[in-house]
Amino acid sequence: MAVLPFFCQDGAVARKKTTVYIDEALLRAAKVAAARTGKREYEVFEEALRKHLGLAEAVERIWAGISPDEAPSEQEAARLAAEELAAVRSERSSRRAG
């Protein structure tokens, strides 16, 4: 089941607790990165996943310069994010094939 984040107009994100298995060195590196940047570990993981999945740029484009009155609804934001993700995946696939 694919799960996309739902970005609310106030920037809040609904989160779900999960368990993952990760290389110990990678986990240590994430903990160090969190400590150095003053972030929580989950924020480091979320940021890395968003960048890897192509969602970071999409979210930035969606919210850049948008006032709360002009912001899309949660459903519209989710639709836009899904479209951006599909476009990024399609672009990556075409680069690999070509």
Buried (B, 14 or more C-beta within 10 A) or exposed (E): EEEEBEBEBEEEEEEEEEEEEEEEEEBEEBEEBBEEEEBEEEBBBBBBEBEEBBBBEBBEEBBEEEEEEEBBEEEEBBEBBBEBBEEBEEEEEEEEEE
